[in-house]
Amino acid sequence: MWGTTVLVAVVLALLCAGIGSYISYQKGRSEAEGALFGFFLGPLGLLIAAMLPTIYAQPASYERFQENNADICPDCLSVVPKAAKKCRFCGSWIESVPAEESTQAQAEGVESEQDSHELPHGW
Ligand SMILES: [Zn+2]
């Protein structure tokens, strides 16, 4: 009788581990995480795995963009090839400027934007 009980327990644990890893996989989390929860805690572990927050893959895909020699257009924020000199979406020129210069240009852009906002108040 003991042998059967142990066998059933192991099969159930493995089953829960499988479901747990699937739940974690669907949530973008580590499959081992859900498998461990299911294996050791059974249905309770599956509940915990199901309640864990989903990890969205957006940051990873953004990194992949950069790895594939793609860049973000500073003007329209569209994804353009890194080798491109001109944005195909807004037509602005993309130059590989040093970080300091581009920050300065951004600061100036913000200033001029503020000025144009202030103009109507003066009128
Ligand atoms: Zn653009």
Backbone and ligand atoms as CSV (ligand in chain L), in Angstrom:
chain,resi,resn,atom,element,x,y,z
A,1,MET,N,N,0.832,-1.211,0.000
A,1,MET,CA,C,0.000,0.000,0.000
A,1,MET,C,C,0.868,1.264,0.000
A,2,TRP,N,N,1.977,1.237,0.778
A,2,TRP,CA,C,2.849,2.411,0.875
A,2,TRP,C,C,3.418,2.786,-0.485
A,3,GLY,N,N,3.809,1.753,-1.206
A,3,GLY,CA,C,4.393,2.003,-2.521
A,3,GLY,C,C,3.448,2.775,-3.419
A,4,THR,N,N,2.172,2.365,-3.416
A,4,THR,CA,C,1.183,3.031,-4.268
A,4,THR,C,C,0.986,4.479,-3.841
A,5,THR,N,N,0.903,4.704,-2.510
A,5,THR,CA,C,0.683,6.059,-1.997
A,5,THR,C,C,1.816,6.986,-2.416
A,6,VAL,N,N,3.044,6.483,-2.251
A,6,VAL,CA,C,4.218,7.299,-2.619
A,6,VAL,C,C,4.185,7.589,-4.102
A,7,LEU,N,N,3.851,6.562,-4.901
A,7,LEU,CA,C,3.814,6.726,-6.354
A,7,LEU,C,C,2.798,7.800,-6.742
A,8,VAL,N,N,1.596,7.722,-6.134
A,8,VAL,CA,C,0.546,8.699,-6.437
A,8,VAL,C,C,1.002,10.099,-6.049
A,9,ALA,N,N,1.647,10.198,-4.864
A,9,ALA,CA,C,2.114,11.504,-4.386
A,9,ALA,C,C,3.145,12.084,-5.347
A,10,VAL,N,N,4.082,11.238,-5.808
A,10,VAL,CA,C,5.129,11.707,-6.719
A,10,VAL,C,C,4.518,12.140,-8.050
A,11,VAL,N,N,3.562,11.325,-8.551
A,11,VAL,CA,C,2.921,11.661,-9.833
A,11,VAL,C,C,2.173,12.982,-9.707
A,12,LEU,N,N,1.449,13.146,-8.585
A,12,LEU,CA,C,0.710,14.388,-8.355
A,12,LEU,C,C,1.662,15.582,-8.280
A,13,ALA,N,N,2.784,15.379,-7.569
A,13,ALA,CA,C,3.769,16.455,-7.407
A,13,ALA,C,C,4.340,16.848,-8.767
A,14,LEU,N,N,4.665,15.817,-9.587
A,14,LEU,CA,C,5.216,16.095,-10.908
A,14,LEU,C,C,4.187,16.790,-11.791
A,15,LEU,N,N,2.924,16.371,-11.640
A,15,LEU,CA,C,1.843,16.979,-12.422
A,15,LEU,C,C,1.713,18.464,-12.062
A,16,CYS,N,N,1.706,18.720,-10.754
A,16,CYS,CA,C,1.606,20.111,-10.290
A,16,CYS,C,C,2.828,20.912,-10.715
A,17,ALA,N,N,3.990,20.258,-10.709
A,17,ALA,CA,C,5.215,20.935,-11.143
A,17,ALA,C,C,5.094,21.327,-12.608
A,18,GLY,N,N,4.533,20.414,-13.400
A,18,GLY,CA,C,4.359,20.698,-14.826
A,18,GLY,C,C,3.405,21.861,-15.045
A,19,ILE,N,N,2.259,21.840,-14.329
A,19,ILE,CA,C,1.279,22.929,-14.460
A,19,ILE,C,C,1.895,24.237,-13.960
A,20,GLY,N,N,2.629,24.140,-12.842
A,20,GLY,CA,C,3.257,25.331,-12.269
A,20,GLY,C,C,4.254,25.962,-13.226
A,21,SER,N,N,5.065,25.132,-13.881
A,21,SER,CA,C,6.048,25.677,-14.819
A,21,SER,C,C,5.342,26.318,-16.003
A,22,TYR,N,N,4.194,25.748,-16.396
A,22,TYR,CA,C,3.419,26.301,-17.512
A,22,TYR,C,C,2.860,27.676,-17.126
A,23,ILE,N,N,2.324,27.758,-15.883
A,23,ILE,CA,C,1.773,29.034,-15.411
A,23,ILE,C,C,2.863,30.102,-15.398
A,24,SER,N,N,4.033,29.734,-14.850
A,24,SER,CA,C,5.140,30.686,-14.782
A,24,SER,C,C,5.596,31.088,-16.178
A,25,TYR,N,N,5.612,30.120,-17.093
A,25,TYR,CA,C,6.034,30.402,-18.461
A,25,TYR,C,C,5.087,31.412,-19.109
A,26,GLN,N,N,3.778,31.210,-18.875
A,26,GLN,CA,C,2.775,32.120,-19.431
A,26,GLN,C,C,2.930,33.529,-18.875
A,27,LYS,N,N,3.454,33.624,-17.665
A,27,LYS,CA,C,3.609,34.927,-17.028
A,27,LYS,C,C,4.950,35.559,-17.330
A,28,GLY,N,N,5.755,34.907,-18.133
A,28,GLY,CA,C,7.060,35.447,-18.471
A,28,GLY,C,C,8.066,35.285,-17.349
A,29,ARG,N,N,7.735,34.430,-16.364
A,29,ARG,CA,C,8.642,34.212,-15.244
A,29,ARG,C,C,9.458,32.954,-15.485
A,30,SER,N,N,10.346,32.658,-14.532
A,30,SER,CA,C,11.163,31.461,-14.640
A,30,SER,C,C,10.296,30.216,-14.502
A,31,GLU,N,N,10.448,29.264,-15.442
A,31,GLU,CA,C,9.643,28.044,-15.397
A,31,GLU,C,C,9.964,27.224,-14.147
A,32,ALA,N,N,11.226,27.260,-13.714
A,32,ALA,CA,C,11.642,26.510,-12.521
A,32,ALA,C,C,10.898,26.995,-11.286
A,33,GLU,N,N,10.605,28.295,-11.250
A,33,GLU,CA,C,9.909,28.890,-10.116
A,33,GLU,C,C,8.544,28.217,-9.922
A,34,GLY,N,N,7.741,28.171,-10.972
A,34,GLY,CA,C,6.414,27.560,-10.891
A,34,GLY,C,C,6.495,26.066,-10.634
A,35,ALA,N,N,7.512,25.422,-11.244
A,35,ALA,CA,C,7.680,23.984,-11.066
A,35,ALA,C,C,7.969,23.648,-9.601
A,36,LEU,N,N,8.814,24.470,-8.967
A,36,LEU,CA,C,9.152,24.231,-7.556
A,36,LEU,C,C,7.933,24.456,-6.660
A,37,PHE,N,N,7.182,25.516,-6.934
A,37,PHE,CA,C,5.970,25.784,-6.161
A,37,PHE,C,C,5.000,24.616,-6.277
A,38,GLY,N,N,4.787,24.155,-7.494
A,38,GLY,CA,C,3.843,23.061,-7.730
A,38,GLY,C,C,4.318,21.758,-7.119
A,39,PHE,N,N,5.628,21.506,-7.213
A,39,PHE,CA,C,6.173,20.235,-6.736
A,39,PHE,C,C,6.088,20.139,-5.218
A,40,PHE,N,N,6.465,21.222,-4.528
A,40,PHE,CA,C,6.538,21.152,-3.065
A,40,PHE,C,C,5.224,21.521,-2.386
A,41,LEU,N,N,4.435,22.379,-2.980
A,41,LEU,CA,C,3.214,22.846,-2.325
A,41,LEU,C,C,1.947,22.318,-2.995
A,42,GLY,N,N,2.104,21.644,-4.143
A,42,GLY,CA,C,0.934,21.086,-4.809
A,42,GLY,C,C,-0.008,22.163,-5.307
A,43,PRO,N,N,-1.340,21.914,-5.180
A,43,PRO,CA,C,-2.330,22.886,-5.670
A,43,PRO,C,C,-2.137,24.270,-5.057
A,44,LEU,N,N,-1.691,24.319,-3.784
A,44,LEU,CA,C,-1.442,25.612,-3.129
A,44,LEU,C,C,-0.319,26.362,-3.851
A,45,GLY,N,N,0.706,25.608,-4.243
A,45,GLY,CA,C,1.816,26.207,-4.980
A,45,GLY,C,C,1.357,26.751,-6.323
A,46,LEU,N,N,0.416,26.030,-6.974
A,46,LEU,CA,C,-0.116,26.508,-8.251
A,46,LEU,C,C,-0.851,27.820,-8.052
A,47,LEU,N,N,-1.573,27.903,-6.928
A,47,LEU,CA,C,-2.312,29.128,-6.595
A,47,LEU,C,C,-1.326,30.289,-6.432
A,48,ILE,N,N,-0.222,30.015,-5.720
A,48,ILE,CA,C,0.793,31.054,-5.513
A,48,ILE,C,C,1.407,31.461,-6.851
A,49,ALA,N,N,1.720,30.452,-7.681
A,49,ALA,CA,C,2.325,30.734,-8.984
A,49,ALA,C,C,1.381,31.569,-9.841
A,50,ALA,N,N,0.076,31.278,-9.720
A,50,ALA,CA,C,-0.912,32.010,-10.518
A,50,ALA,C,C,-1.077,33.444,-10.026
A,51,MET,N,N,-0.808,33.668,-8.728
A,51,MET,CA,C,-1.008,34.999,-8.160
A,51,MET,C,C,0.213,35.894,-8.315
A,52,LEU,N,N,1.355,35.294,-8.692
A,52,LEU,CA,C,2.568,36.099,-8.866
A,52,LEU,C,C,2.384,37.045,-10.060
A,53,PRO,N,N,2.933,38.241,-9.961
A,53,PRO,CA,C,2.745,39.215,-11.045
A,53,PRO,C,C,3.403,38.776,-12.339
A,54,THR,N,N,2.775,39.135,-13.437
A,54,THR,CA,C,3.308,38.829,-14.757
A,54,THR,C,C,4.468,39.766,-15.074
A,55,ILE,N,N,5.523,39.183,-15.648
A,55,ILE,CA,C,6.666,39.997,-16.063
A,55,ILE,C,C,6.516,40.281,-17.556
A,56,TYR,N,N,6.400,41.541,-17.885
A,56,TYR,CA,C,6.251,41.913,-19.288
A,56,TYR,C,C,7.616,41.994,-19.952
A,57,ALA,N,N,7.653,41.572,-21.187
A,57,ALA,CA,C,8.927,41.432,-21.896
A,57,ALA,C,C,9.363,42.712,-22.581
A,58,GLN,N,N,8.744,43.841,-22.265
A,58,GLN,CA,C,9.046,45.069,-22.998
A,58,GLN,C,C,10.495,45.524,-22.843
A,59,PRO,N,N,11.031,45.570,-21.627
A,59,PRO,CA,C,12.424,46.025,-21.514
A,59,PRO,C,C,13.376,45.137,-22.301
A,60,ALA,N,N,13.126,43.828,-22.277
A,60,ALA,CA,C,13.991,42.896,-22.986
A,60,ALA,C,C,13.922,43.150,-24.484
A,61,SER,N,N,12.717,43.416,-25.002
A,61,SER,CA,C,12.570,43.629,-26.443
A,61,SER,C,C,13.244,44.938,-26.843
A,62,TYR,N,N,13.215,45.928,-25.943
A,62,TYR,CA,C,13.894,47.188,-26.241
A,62,TYR,C,C,15.395,46.955,-26.351
A,63,GLU,N,N,15.927,46.122,-25.439
A,63,GLU,CA,C,17.354,45.805,-25.497
A,63,GLU,C,C,17.677,45.082,-26.796
A,64,ARG,N,N,16.747,44.210,-27.209
A,64,ARG,CA,C,16.977,43.454,-28.435
A,64,ARG,C,C,17.024,44.409,-29.639
A,65,PHE,N,N,16.194,45.450,-29.581
A,65,PHE,CA,C,16.202,46.447,-30.645
A,65,PHE,C,C,17.602,47.024,-30.798
A,66,GLN,N,N,18.182,47.401,-29.658
A,66,GLN,CA,C,19.490,48.027,-29.690
A,66,GLN,C,C,20.558,47.050,-30.135
A,67,GLU,N,N,20.384,45.779,-29.742
A,67,GLU,CA,C,21.348,44.766,-30.152
A,67,GLU,C,C,21.317,44.591,-31.664
A,68,ASN,N,N,20.131,44.690,-32.257
A,68,ASN,CA,C,19.981,44.523,-33.698
A,68,ASN,C,C,20.320,45.794,-34.459
A,69,ASN,N,N,21.165,46.621,-33.868
A,69,ASN,CA,C,21.604,47.851,-34.513
A,69,ASN,C,C,20.440,48.760,-34.869
A,70,ALA,N,N,19.433,48.785,-34.019
A,70,ALA,CA,C,18.333,49.714,-34.207
A,70,ALA,C,C,18.443,50.807,-33.154
A,71,ASP,N,N,17.907,51.966,-33.487
A,71,ASP,CA,C,17.984,53.093,-32.559
A,71,ASP,C,C,16.618,53.768,-32.484
A,72,ILE,N,N,16.464,54.641,-31.509
A,72,ILE,CA,C,15.217,55.372,-31.364
A,72,ILE,C,C,15.447,56.793,-31.881
A,73,CYS,N,N,14.600,57.256,-32.787
A,73,CYS,CA,C,14.708,58.616,-33.306
A,73,CYS,C,C,14.433,59.597,-32.171
A,74,PRO,N,N,15.337,60.554,-31.924
A,74,PRO,CA,C,15.155,61.490,-30.809
A,74,PRO,C,C,13.960,62.426,-31.021
A,75,ASP,N,N,13.543,62.584,-32.258
A,75,ASP,CA,C,12.465,63.535,-32.536
A,75,ASP,C,C,11.083,62.899,-32.454
A,76,CYS,N,N,10.887,61.757,-33.117
A,76,CYS,CA,C,9.548,61.156,-33.155
A,76,CYS,C,C,9.501,59.842,-32.379
A,77,LEU,N,N,10.626,59.405,-31.788
A,77,LEU,CA,C,10.712,58.192,-30.964
A,77,LEU,C,C,10.351,56.933,-31.726
A,78,SER,N,N,10.511,56.965,-33.051
A,78,SER,CA,C,10.287,55.761,-33.838
A,78,SER,C,C,11.563,54.921,-33.852
A,79,VAL,N,N,11.394,53.624,-34.089
A,79,VAL,CA,C,12.558,52.740,-34.168
A,79,VAL,C,C,13.130,52.807,-35.571
A,80,VAL,N,N,14.370,53.227,-35.671
A,80,VAL,CA,C,15.039,53.341,-36.970
A,80,VAL,C,C,16.359,52.589,-36.905
A,81,PRO,N,N,16.862,52.110,-38.034
A,81,PRO,CA,C,18.156,51.421,-38.022
A,81,PRO,C,C,19.260,52.342,-37.531
A,82,LYS,N,N,20.215,51.774,-36.812
A,82,LYS,CA,C,21.291,52.578,-36.243
A,82,LYS,C,C,22.133,53.232,-37.342
A,83,ALA,N,N,22.231,52.544,-38.479
A,83,ALA,CA,C,23.058,53.060,-39.571
A,83,ALA,C,C,22.361,54.192,-40.320
A,84,ALA,N,N,21.051,54.363,-40.088
A,84,ALA,CA,C,20.306,55.385,-40.826
A,84,ALA,C,C,20.780,56.781,-40.456
A,85,LYS,N,N,20.859,57.647,-41.457
A,85,LYS,CA,C,21.269,59.032,-41.208
A,85,LYS,C,C,20.041,59.937,-41.136
A,86,LYS,N,N,18.941,59.466,-41.718
A,86,LYS,CA,C,17.738,60.286,-41.729
A,86,LYS,C,C,16.561,59.411,-41.305
A,87,CYS,N,N,15.730,59.941,-40.414
A,87,CYS,CA,C,14.572,59.178,-39.945
A,87,CYS,C,C,13.547,59.055,-41.065
A,88,ARG,N,N,13.071,57.824,-41.294
A,88,ARG,CA,C,12.123,57.630,-42.389
A,88,ARG,C,C,10.703,57.998,-41.972
A,89,PHE,N,N,10.498,58.273,-40.685
A,89,PHE,CA,C,9.156,58.601,-40.208
A,89,PHE,C,C,8.928,60.105,-40.190
A,90,CYS,N,N,9.867,60.859,-39.604
A,90,CYS,CA,C,9.674,62.300,-39.486
A,90,CYS,C,C,10.644,63.074,-40.366
A,91,GLY,N,N,11.620,62.385,-40.965
A,91,GLY,CA,C,12.524,63.048,-41.893
A,91,GLY,C,C,13.630,63.851,-41.239
A,92,SER,N,N,13.766,63.738,-39.910
A,92,SER,CA,C,14.823,64.506,-39.247
A,92,SER,C,C,16.148,63.770,-39.365
A,93,TRP,N,N,17.229,64.534,-39.392
A,93,TRP,CA,C,18.552,63.949,-39.543
A,93,TRP,C,C,19.005,63.348,-38.221
A,94,ILE,N,N,19.507,62.118,-38.306
A,94,ILE,CA,C,20.012,61.451,-37.109
A,94,ILE,C,C,21.520,61.377,-37.220
A,95,GLU,N,N,22.200,62.049,-36.325
A,95,GLU,CA,C,23.657,62.031,-36.332
A,95,GLU,C,C,24.147,61.445,-35.030
A,96,SER,N,N,25.207,60.679,-35.120
A,96,SER,CA,C,25.771,60.074,-33.916
A,96,SER,C,C,26.610,61.113,-33.193
A,97,VAL,N,N,25.925,61.923,-32.380
A,97,VAL,CA,C,26.613,62.983,-31.643
A,97,VAL,C,C,27.000,62.464,-30.275
A,98,PRO,N,N,28.082,63.011,-29.679
A,98,PRO,CA,C,28.459,62.612,-28.320
A,98,PRO,C,C,27.321,62.877,-27.334
A,99,ALA,N,N,27.304,62.097,-26.257
A,99,ALA,CA,C,26.210,62.166,-25.281
A,99,ALA,C,C,26.026,63.572,-24.738
A,100,GLU,N,N,27.150,64.282,-24.448
A,100,GLU,CA,C,27.074,65.627,-23.874
A,100,GLU,C,C,26.355,66.590,-24.811
A,101,GLU,N,N,26.734,66.531,-26.096
A,101,GLU,CA,C,26.149,67.453,-27.063
A,101,GLU,C,C,24.651,67.224,-27.216
A,102,SER,N,N,24.260,65.947,-27.287
A,102,SER,CA,C,22.850,65.640,-27.486
A,102,SER,C,C,22.029,66.090,-26.278
A,103,THR,N,N,22.609,65.970,-25.061
A,103,THR,CA,C,21.904,66.420,-23.861
A,103,THR,C,C,21.721,67.925,-23.904
A,104,GLN,N,N,22.756,68.634,-24.357
A,104,GLN,CA,C,22.698,70.087,-24.449
A,104,GLN,C,C,21.608,70.486,-25.447
A,105,ALA,N,N,21.588,69.798,-26.583
A,105,ALA,CA,C,20.600,70.105,-27.609
A,105,ALA,C,C,19.193,69.871,-27.069
A,106,GLN,N,N,19.026,68.806,-26.268
A,106,GLN,CA,C,17.711,68.510,-25.693
A,106,GLN,C,C,17.303,69.620,-24.733
A,107,ALA,N,N,18.259,70.094,-23.903
A,107,ALA,CA,C,17.968,71.143,-22.940
A,107,ALA,C,C,17.547,72.411,-23.668
A,108,GLU,N,N,18.251,72.724,-24.764
A,108,GLU,CA,C,17.901,73.911,-25.533
A,108,GLU,C,C,16.508,73.765,-26.127
A,109,GLY,N,N,16.230,72.546,-26.609
A,109,GLY,CA,C,14.910,72.296,-27.193
A,109,GLY,C,C,13.816,72.532,-26.177
A,110,VAL,N,N,14.017,72.094,-24.942
A,110,VAL,CA,C,13.025,72.275,-23.887
A,110,VAL,C,C,12.831,73.755,-23.604
A,111,GLU,N,N,13.964,74.496,-23.582
A,111,GLU,CA,C,13.892,75.937,-23.293
A,111,GLU,C,C,13.066,76.661,-24.347
A,112,SER,N,N,13.378,76.385,-25.617
A,112,SER,CA,C,12.671,77.088,-26.684
A,112,SER,C,C,11.185,76.709,-26.666
A,113,GLU,N,N,10.893,75.464,-26.248
A,113,GLU,CA,C,9.491,75.043,-26.169
A,113,GLU,C,C,8.770,75.856,-25.100
A,114,GLN,N,N,9.453,76.036,-23.960
A,114,GLN,CA,C,8.856,76.800,-22.864
A,114,GLN,C,C,8.601,78.240,-23.299
A,115,ASP,N,N,9.581,78.801,-24.045
A,115,ASP,CA,C,9.436,80.183,-24.505
A,115,ASP,C,C,8.192,80.335,-25.371
A,116,SER,N,N,8.005,79.378,-26.286
A,116,SER,CA,C,6.862,79.471,-27.184
A,116,SER,C,C,5.547,79.317,-26.418
A,117,HIS,N,N,5.601,78.588,-25.273
A,117,HIS,CA,C,4.399,78.444,-24.447
A,117,HIS,C,C,4.088,79.737,-23.710
A,118,GLU,N,N,5.183,80.458,-23.348
A,118,GLU,CA,C,4.991,81.671,-22.545
A,118,GLU,C,C,4.482,82.835,-23.394
A,119,LEU,N,N,4.776,82.794,-24.687
A,119,LEU,CA,C,4.388,83.902,-25.549
A,119,LEU,C,C,2.907,84.298,-25.444
A,120,PRO,N,N,1.981,83.340,-25.543
A,120,PRO,CA,C,0.550,83.725,-25.509
A,120,PRO,C,C,0.172,84.484,-24.237
A,121,HIS,N,N,0.866,84.163,-23.099
A,121,HIS,CA,C,0.534,84.846,-21.838
A,121,HIS,C,C,0.825,86.341,-21.948
A,122,GLY,N,N,1.942,86.679,-22.630
A,122,GLY,CA,C,2.325,88.079,-22.763
A,122,GLY,C,C,1.302,88.869,-23.592
A,123,TRP,N,N,0.654,88.206,-24.504
A,123,TRP,CA,C,-0.270,88.915,-25.406
A,123,TRP,C,C,-1.506,89.366,-24.687
L,1,ZN,ZN,ZN,11.830,60.510,-36.480
